[in-house]
Amino acid sequence: MAGFLRDELTADETALIDRAAAFARDTVKPNAAAWERERRQPVEALRAAAALDLAALEVPKDAGGPGHRYMVKLALCEEMSRADMGFAFSLVNTHNVAARLALSPTARHREAHVPGLMKGEIFGATALSEPGAGSDFSAIRTSAVKTAEGWRLNGEKGWITNAAIADLFITYVQTDPAAGWRGIACFLVDARRPGFRRAEPYALSGGHAIGAGGFALENYIAPDDDLLAPPGEAFKLAMKGVNGARVYVAAMCAGMLASALETALAYGASRETFGRKLLDHQGLNWSLGDVANDLEALRGLTLAAGRLIDEGGDAVMAAAHAKKFAGRVTLARIADCIQAMGAAGLREEHGLGRHLACAKLAAYTDGSTEMMNERIGAGLLKTYGPLS
Ligand SMILES: Cc1cc2nc3c(=O)[nH]c(=O)nc-3n(C[C@H](O)[C@H](O)[C@H](O)COP(=O)(O)OP(=O)(O)OC[C@H]3O[C@@H](n4cnc5c(N)ncnc54)[C@H](O)[C@@H]3O)c2cc1C
């Protein structure tokens, strides 16, 4: 089954996504089960993906990147997640840091960090969440206090993708607790500087290639020019950027679901029970038809939101719809694919158990399903009301 975003791409973009799909098939898929068993992030495979320019996509040409549009990243996310969503998410998070720092007014960020991130020599992460604050981002407590030498940062971050390996963390902190979201600022934190302490990566139910973990800042001094967004701006920038992330998580879910369906169909077309192929039993055939039906709906919502983001439109509602739907159907429909294969669906070699665990991770990253309800609920009247 070809990727659903391919029709959107130019010939050059398609060539890049073909390379990504071949890498997913030949390198990620055969090794993903071992990474899971070893509970580790595959640094060597992330470097190999970067060598194919897959960590550079949106980095503008004047910063040494290819300057691809958002739709290319979306297609990459889908293709890579067919093999392993944890790997896709890790790769795209380093890419996001490269693309963000490429726009920094500070020459040191662009020249010292962006080339290494694009080549996979170093890795990046974005840190909003903390052990005590996830959905309620405005409640973060990691503090930043202005000093004569720069800013002194103290606090703890948790549930950060790539925390196991990242060198550079785009980190959100509170400068004035009384100001709530208006007090939040954003800094570049370099794990190689004094005052940074990495925690052990989490042991999860699955999806270890994502490298989720945490870190502590203990009197970490950030130079003034490592302030990426000042109080008042940082929160709004984070909220704007999260729409793109929500839609690529939906694309990752579409990739996993397409892969699960393909596997179940291949199995059902060859195995026989009661003298017929499994797929010739109407009950089972209909159940996989329901999977295909939800997959098409997920693809449609994802594509509509992706186009809006590419056009620079207001994608808040479209992104929330795509991510909410992904959260609602992916886990259940992957479970249906496993069911359709009988006990064989549980075998590690098919990768469906890994998809199942990653579908659950996807229901939290970049906003939980409940937070999508909040977003959609807040826009109901304006979007669907009598005066809309
Ligand atoms: C694998 C993985 C990778 C991640 N990577 C990153 C990363 O790179 N950077 C980063 O900053 N964060 C990351 N996160 C954190 C993610 O953004 C949070 O998990 C998410 O925001 C939810 O926060 P929480 O887990 O603390 O749940 P909580 O906020 O504690 O919520 C617990 C439950 O209550 C629900 N809930 C909360 N408030 C309400 C409400 N008002 N109404 C109804 N229900 C509510 C939530 O939806 C959730 O189901 C990652 C998470 C995972 C699982």
The ligand as an SDF file (V2000), in Angstrom:
LIG
                    3D

 53 58  0  0  0  0  0  0  0  0999 V2000
    6.5150    8.8800   24.7500 C   0  0  0  0  0  0  0  0  0  0  0  0
    6.2760   10.2930   25.1480 C   0  0  0  0  0  0  0  0  0  0  0  0
    7.0990   11.2980   24.6220 C   0  0  0  0  0  0  0  0  0  0  0  0
    6.9220   12.6220   25.0190 C   0  0  0  0  0  0  0  0  0  0  0  0
    7.7610   13.5900   24.4960 N   0  0  0  0  0  0  0  0  0  0  0  0
    7.6730   14.8640   24.9810 C   0  0  0  0  0  0  0  0  0  0  0  0
    8.6120   15.8630   24.5460 C   0  0  0  0  0  0  0  0  0  0  0  0
    9.4800   15.6180   23.7100 O   0  0  0  0  0  0  0  0  0  0  0  0
    8.5320   17.0850   25.1080 N   0  0  0  0  0  0  0  0  0  0  0  0
    7.5930   17.4030   26.0450 C   0  0  0  0  0  0  0  0  0  0  0  0
    7.5920   18.5440   26.5090 O   0  0  0  0  0  0  0  0  0  0  0  0
    6.6660   16.4900   26.4500 N   0  0  0  0  0  0  0  0  0  0  0  0
    6.6940   15.2270   25.9320 C   0  0  0  0  0  0  0  0  0  0  0  0
    5.7820   14.2780   26.3490 N   0  0  0  0  0  0  0  0  0  0  0  0
    4.8100   14.6230   27.4060 C   0  0  0  0  0  0  0  0  0  0  0  0
    3.3950   14.7980   26.8890 C   0  0  0  0  0  0  0  0  0  0  0  0
    3.2870   16.0480   26.2460 O   0  0  0  0  0  0  0  0  0  0  0  0
    2.4850   14.6600   28.1230 C   0  0  0  0  0  0  0  0  0  0  0  0
    2.4600   13.2930   28.4800 O   0  0  0  0  0  0  0  0  0  0  0  0
    1.0820   15.1770   27.8620 C   0  0  0  0  0  0  0  0  0  0  0  0
    1.0960   16.5670   27.7180 O   0  0  0  0  0  0  0  0  0  0  0  0
    0.1350   14.7750   29.0100 C   0  0  0  0  0  0  0  0  0  0  0  0
    0.6640   15.1630   30.2290 O   0  0  0  0  0  0  0  0  0  0  0  0
    0.7730   14.1120   31.4510 P   0  0  0  0  0  0  0  0  0  0  0  0
    1.2730   12.8310   30.9090 O   0  0  0  0  0  0  0  0  0  0  0  0
    1.5540   14.7830   32.5190 O   0  0  0  0  0  0  0  0  0  0  0  0
   -0.7010   13.8710   31.9230 O   0  0  0  0  0  0  0  0  0  0  0  0
   -1.5370   14.8380   32.8980 P   0  0  0  0  0  0  0  0  0  0  0  0
   -1.4920   16.2250   32.4200 O   0  0  0  0  0  0  0  0  0  0  0  0
   -1.1330   14.5620   34.2970 O   0  0  0  0  0  0  0  0  0  0  0  0
   -2.9920   14.2720   32.6770 O   0  0  0  0  0  0  0  0  0  0  0  0
   -3.3750   12.9680   33.1230 C   0  0  0  0  0  0  0  0  0  0  0  0
   -4.6460   12.5560   32.3870 C   0  0  0  0  0  0  0  0  0  0  0  0
   -5.6770   13.4910   32.7020 O   0  0  0  0  0  0  0  0  0  0  0  0
   -6.1800   14.0790   31.5090 C   0  0  0  0  0  0  0  0  0  0  0  0
   -6.5060   15.4670   31.8160 N   0  0  0  0  0  0  0  0  0  0  0  0
   -5.6700   16.4380   32.2910 C   0  0  0  0  0  0  0  0  0  0  0  0
   -6.3180   17.5960   32.4200 N   0  0  0  0  0  0  0  0  0  0  0  0
   -7.6000   17.3740   32.0140 C   0  0  0  0  0  0  0  0  0  0  0  0
   -8.7680   18.1940   31.8910 C   0  0  0  0  0  0  0  0  0  0  0  0
   -8.7350   19.5010   32.1600 N   0  0  0  0  0  0  0  0  0  0  0  0
   -9.9060   17.6230   31.4270 N   0  0  0  0  0  0  0  0  0  0  0  0
   -9.9480   16.3140   31.1120 C   0  0  0  0  0  0  0  0  0  0  0  0
   -8.8770   15.4840   31.1900 N   0  0  0  0  0  0  0  0  0  0  0  0
   -7.7190   16.0150   31.6280 C   0  0  0  0  0  0  0  0  0  0  0  0
   -5.0590   13.9380   30.4890 C   0  0  0  0  0  0  0  0  0  0  0  0
   -5.5390   13.9670   29.1630 O   0  0  0  0  0  0  0  0  0  0  0  0
   -4.4940   12.5790   30.8670 C   0  0  0  0  0  0  0  0  0  0  0  0
   -5.2590   11.5650   30.2900 O   0  0  0  0  0  0  0  0  0  0  0  0
    5.8970   12.9490   25.9390 C   0  0  0  0  0  0  0  0  0  0  0  0
    5.0460   11.9600   26.4200 C   0  0  0  0  0  0  0  0  0  0  0  0
    5.2140   10.6380   26.0280 C   0  0  0  0  0  0  0  0  0  0  0  0
    4.2870    9.5900   26.5560 C   0  0  0  0  0  0  0  0  0  0  0  0
  1  2  1  0
  2  3  1  0
  2 52  2  0
  3  4  2  0
  4  5  1  0
  4 50  1  0
  5  6  2  0
  6  7  1  0
  6 13  1  0
  7  8  2  0
  7  9  1  0
  9 10  1  0
 10 11  2  0
 10 12  1  0
 12 13  2  0
 13 14  1  0
 14 15  1  0
 14 50  1  0
 15 16  1  0
 16 17  1  0
 16 18  1  0
 18 19  1  0
 18 20  1  0
 20 21  1  0
 20 22  1  0
 22 23  1  0
 23 24  1  0
 24 25  2  0
 24 26  1  0
 24 27  1  0
 27 28  1  0
 28 29  2  0
 28 30  1  0
 28 31  1  0
 31 32  1  0
 32 33  1  0
 33 34  1  0
 33 48  1  0
 34 35  1  0
 35 36  1  0
 35 46  1  0
 36 37  1  0
 36 45  1  0
 37 38  2  0
 38 39  1  0
 39 40  1  0
 39 45  2  0
 40 41  1  0
 40 42  2  0
 42 43  1  0
 43 44  2  0
 44 45  1  0
 46 47  1  0
 46 48  1  0
 48 49  1  0
 50 51  2  0
 51 52  1  0
 52 53  1  0
M  END
$$$$
